[in-house]
Amino acid sequence: MKRRILLVDDELAILLTLRAILEMNGFEVDTAASAKEAERKMKNGVFEMVISDMRMESETAGYDVIRKARQQPYDPATAILTAYPSLGSEWQIEGAHSLLVKPMNTDELLRQLEALLITHQDQKAAQQAQKAVPSKAAHANHSRSDHSFRADKRAF
Protein backbone atom coordinates (compact mmCIF):
# COMPACT_ATOMS: atom_id res chain seq x y z
CA MET A 1 0.00 0.00 0.00
CA LYS A 2 1.36 3.41 -0.97
CA ARG A 3 1.85 6.02 1.73
CA ARG A 4 -0.26 9.13 1.20
CA ILE A 5 1.23 12.60 1.38
CA LEU A 6 -0.51 15.96 1.12
CA LEU A 7 1.88 18.45 -0.48
CA VAL A 8 0.97 22.13 -0.07
CA ASP A 9 2.72 24.90 -2.02
CA ASP A 10 1.49 27.91 -3.97
CA GLU A 11 4.30 27.67 -6.52
CA LEU A 12 3.03 25.35 -9.26
CA ALA A 13 6.53 24.42 -10.53
CA ILE A 14 7.61 23.24 -7.06
CA LEU A 15 4.32 21.46 -6.46
CA LEU A 16 4.51 19.53 -9.73
CA THR A 17 8.22 18.73 -9.42
CA LEU A 18 7.97 17.44 -5.85
CA ARG A 19 4.83 15.50 -6.68
CA ALA A 20 6.61 13.76 -9.59
CA ILE A 21 9.66 12.94 -7.44
CA LEU A 22 7.56 11.54 -4.62
CA GLU A 23 5.31 9.51 -6.93
CA MET A 24 8.34 8.03 -8.72
CA ASN A 25 9.54 6.89 -5.31
CA GLY A 26 6.38 5.08 -4.30
CA PHE A 27 4.28 7.71 -2.58
CA GLU A 28 0.69 8.61 -3.38
CA VAL A 29 0.59 12.41 -3.49
CA ASP A 30 -2.32 14.82 -3.31
CA THR A 31 -1.63 18.52 -3.73
CA ALA A 32 -3.07 21.80 -2.56
CA ALA A 33 -2.09 25.29 -3.72
CA SER A 34 -3.20 27.11 -0.54
CA ALA A 35 -3.74 26.62 3.18
CA LYS A 36 -7.52 26.75 2.65
CA GLU A 37 -7.42 24.03 -0.01
CA ALA A 38 -5.16 21.92 2.22
CA GLU A 39 -7.60 22.24 5.13
CA ARG A 40 -10.45 21.00 2.94
CA LYS A 41 -8.40 18.05 1.66
CA MET A 42 -7.31 17.06 5.18
CA LYS A 43 -10.95 16.91 6.28
CA ASN A 44 -11.91 14.73 3.30
CA GLY A 45 -8.90 12.40 3.21
CA VAL A 46 -6.37 10.58 5.34
CA PHE A 47 -2.66 11.30 4.97
CA GLU A 48 0.40 9.81 6.62
CA MET A 49 2.28 13.07 6.09
CA VAL A 50 1.50 16.72 5.38
CA ILE A 51 4.27 18.85 3.88
CA SER A 52 3.53 22.56 3.60
CA ASP A 53 5.38 25.52 2.19
CA MET A 54 5.65 28.29 4.77
CA ARG A 55 4.88 31.40 2.75
CA MET A 56 1.70 31.21 0.71
CA GLU A 57 -1.38 33.41 1.30
CA SER A 58 0.48 34.88 4.26
CA GLU A 59 3.99 34.76 5.71
CA THR A 60 2.94 32.02 8.14
CA ALA A 61 0.28 30.10 6.17
CA GLY A 62 2.37 26.95 6.54
CA TYR A 63 1.87 27.05 10.30
CA ASP A 64 -1.90 27.19 9.74
CA VAL A 65 -1.65 24.03 7.65
CA ILE A 66 0.49 22.28 10.29
CA ARG A 67 -1.89 23.22 13.11
CA LYS A 68 -4.87 21.86 11.13
CA ALA A 69 -2.96 18.68 10.30
CA ARG A 70 -2.18 18.10 13.99
CA GLN A 71 -5.91 18.36 14.78
CA GLN A 72 -6.81 15.53 12.41
CA PRO A 73 -7.77 12.23 14.06
CA TYR A 74 -5.32 10.31 11.84
CA ASP A 75 -2.38 12.34 13.24
CA PRO A 76 -0.09 12.74 10.20
CA ALA A 77 3.63 13.47 10.34
CA THR A 78 4.15 17.15 9.49
CA ALA A 79 6.91 19.11 7.79
CA ILE A 80 7.45 22.75 6.85
CA LEU A 81 9.05 23.34 3.45
CA THR A 82 10.83 26.66 3.16
CA ALA A 83 13.49 28.54 1.25
CA TYR A 84 13.97 30.69 4.37
CA PRO A 85 15.63 28.46 6.99
CA SER A 86 15.98 31.27 9.54
CA LEU A 87 12.89 30.09 11.45
CA GLY A 88 14.91 29.05 14.50
CA SER A 89 12.89 26.59 16.56
CA GLU A 90 9.57 28.32 15.88
CA TRP A 91 8.59 25.56 13.43
CA GLN A 92 8.80 23.03 16.29
CA ILE A 93 6.78 25.24 18.63
CA GLU A 94 4.10 25.47 15.92
CA GLY A 95 3.87 21.67 15.80
CA ALA A 96 5.92 20.67 12.76
CA HIS A 97 7.96 17.49 13.11
CA SER A 98 10.55 18.49 10.51
CA LEU A 99 11.94 21.45 8.58
CA LEU A 100 12.78 20.86 4.92
CA VAL A 101 14.90 23.56 3.29
CA LYS A 102 14.59 24.10 -0.45
CA PRO A 103 16.35 23.59 -2.69
CA MET A 104 17.24 20.07 -1.62
CA ASN A 105 18.62 17.19 -3.61
CA THR A 106 16.23 14.31 -4.21
CA ASP A 107 18.16 11.68 -2.24
CA GLU A 108 18.35 13.91 0.83
CA LEU A 109 14.65 14.78 0.60
CA LEU A 110 13.65 11.12 0.38
CA ARG A 111 15.99 10.18 3.24
CA GLN A 112 14.50 12.88 5.48
CA LEU A 113 10.91 11.92 4.61
CA GLU A 114 11.54 8.22 5.26
CA ALA A 115 13.18 9.01 8.61
CA LEU A 116 10.31 11.30 9.59
CA LEU A 117 7.67 8.72 8.67
CA ILE A 118 9.44 5.96 10.63
CA THR A 119 9.97 8.15 13.70
CA HIS A 120 6.37 9.40 13.63
CA GLN A 121 4.92 5.88 13.27
CA ASP A 122 7.07 4.70 16.20
CA GLN A 123 5.83 7.61 18.35
CA LYS A 124 2.21 6.89 17.44
CA ALA A 125 2.64 3.21 18.33
CA ALA A 126 4.23 4.13 21.68
CA GLN A 127 1.40 6.53 22.48
CA GLN A 128 -1.21 3.90 21.66
CA ALA A 129 0.61 1.39 23.86
CA GLN A 130 0.67 3.89 26.75
CA LYS A 131 -3.07 4.50 26.37
CA ALA A 132 -3.74 0.77 26.51
CA VAL A 133 -1.69 0.17 29.68
CA PRO A 134 -3.57 2.58 32.00
CA SER A 135 -6.93 1.14 30.97
CA LYS A 136 -5.72 -2.38 31.81
CA ALA A 137 -4.33 -1.15 35.15
CA ALA A 138 -7.59 0.63 35.93
CA HIS A 139 -9.51 -2.56 35.12
CA ALA A 140 -7.17 -4.59 37.34
CA ASN A 141 -7.59 -2.10 40.20
CA HIS A 142 -11.35 -2.16 39.73
CA SER A 143 -11.36 -5.94 39.82
CA ARG A 144 -9.23 -5.98 42.98
CA SER A 145 -11.51 -3.53 44.74
CA ASP A 146 -14.55 -5.66 43.82
CA HIS A 147 -12.90 -8.75 45.32
CA SER A 148 -11.84 -6.97 48.47
CA PHE A 149 -15.35 -5.57 48.88
CA ARG A 150 -16.84 -9.03 48.58
CA ALA A 151 -14.33 -10.36 51.10
CA ASP A 152 -15.17 -7.55 53.51
CA LYS A 153 -18.89 -8.13 52.98
CA ARG A 154 -18.54 -11.83 53.77
CA ALA A 155 -16.63 -11.00 56.93
CA PHE A 156 -19.65 -9.14 58.34
C-alpha positions in Angstrom: 0.0 0.0 0.0 1.4 3.4 -1.0 1.8 6.0 1.7 -0.3 9.1 1.2 1.2 12.6 1.4 -0.5 16.0 1.1 1.9 18.5 -0.5 1.0 22.1 -0.1 2.7 24.9 -2.0 1.5 27.9 -4.0 4.3 27.7 -6.5 3.0 25.4 -9.3 6.5 24.4 -10.5 7.6 23.2 -7.1 4.3 21.5 -6.5 4.5 19.5 -9.7 8.2 18.7 -9.4 8.0 17.4 -5.8 4.8 15.5 -6.7 6.6 13.8 -9.6 9.7 12.9 -7.4 7.6 11.5 -4.6 5.3 9.5 -6.9 8.3 8.0 -8.7 9.5 6.9 -5.3 6.4 5.1 -4.3 4.3 7.7 -2.6 0.7 8.6 -3.4 0.6 12.4 -3.5 -2.3 14.8 -3.3 -1.6 18.5 -3.7 -3.1 21.8 -2.6 -2.1 25.3 -3.7 -3.2 27.1 -0.5 -3.7 26.6 3.2 -7.5 26.8 2.6 -7.4 24.0 0.0 -5.2 21.9 2.2 -7.6 22.2 5.1 -10.5 21.0 2.9 -8.4 18.1 1.7 -7.3 17.1 5.2 -11.0 16.9 6.3 -11.9 14.7 3.3 -8.9 12.4 3.2 -6.4 10.6 5.3 -2.7 11.3 5.0 0.4 9.8 6.6 2.3 13.1 6.1 1.5 16.7 5.4 4.3 18.9 3.9 3.5 22.6 3.6 5.4 25.5 2.2 5.7 28.3 4.8 4.9 31.4 2.8 1.7 31.2 0.7 -1.4 33.4 1.3 0.5 34.9 4.3 4.0 34.8 5.7 2.9 32.0 8.1 0.3 30.1 6.2 2.4 26.9 6.5 1.9 27.0 10.3 -1.9 27.2 9.7 -1.6 24.0 7.6 0.5 22.3 10.3 -1.9 23.2 13.1 -4.9 21.9 11.1 -3.0 18.7 10.3 -2.2 18.1 14.0 -5.9 18.4 14.8 -6.8 15.5 12.4 -7.8 12.2 14.1 -5.3 10.3 11.8 -2.4 12.3 13.2 -0.1 12.7 10.2 3.6 13.5 10.3 4.2 17.1 9.5 6.9 19.1 7.8 7.4 22.7 6.8 9.0 23.3 3.5 10.8 26.7 3.2 13.5 28.5 1.2 14.0 30.7 4.4 15.6 28.5 7.0 16.0 31.3 9.5 12.9 30.1 11.4 14.9 29.1 14.5 12.9 26.6 16.6 9.6 28.3 15.9 8.6 25.6 13.4 8.8 23.0 16.3 6.8 25.2 18.6 4.1 25.5 15.9 3.9 21.7 15.8 5.9 20.7 12.8 8.0 17.5 13.1 10.5 18.5 10.5 11.9 21.5 8.6 12.8 20.9 4.9 14.9 23.6 3.3 14.6 24.1 -0.4 16.3 23.6 -2.7 17.2 20.1 -1.6 18.6 17.2 -3.6 16.2 14.3 -4.2 18.2 11.7 -2.2 18.4 13.9 0.8 14.6 14.8 0.6 13.7 11.1 0.4 16.0 10.2 3.2 14.5 12.9 5.5 10.9 11.9 4.6 11.5 8.2 5.3 13.2 9.0 8.6 10.3 11.3 9.6 7.7 8.7 8.7 9.4 6.0 10.6 10.0 8.2 13.7 6.4 9.4 13.6 4.9 5.9 13.3 7.1 4.7 16.2 5.8 7.6 18.3 2.2 6.9 17.4 2.6 3.2 18.3 4.2 4.1 21.7 1.4 6.5 22.5 -1.2 3.9 21.7 0.6 1.4 23.9 0.7 3.9 26.7 -3.1 4.5 26.4 -3.7 0.8 26.5 -1.7 0.2 29.7 -3.6 2.6 32.0 -6.9 1.1 31.0 -5.7 -2.4 31.8 -4.3 -1.1 35.1 -7.6 0.6 35.9 -9.5 -2.6 35.1 -7.2 -4.6 37.3 -7.6 -2.1 40.2 -11.4 -2.2 39.7 -11.4 -5.9 39.8 -9.2 -6.0 43.0 -11.5 -3.5 44.7 -14.5 -5.7 43.8 -12.9 -8.8 45.3 -11.8 -7.0 48.5 -15.4 -5.6 48.9 -16.8 -9.0 48.6 -14.3 -10.4 51.1 -15.2 -7.6 53.5 -18.9 -8.1 53.0 -18.5 -11.8 53.8 -16.6 -11.0 56.9 -19.6 -9.1 58.3 
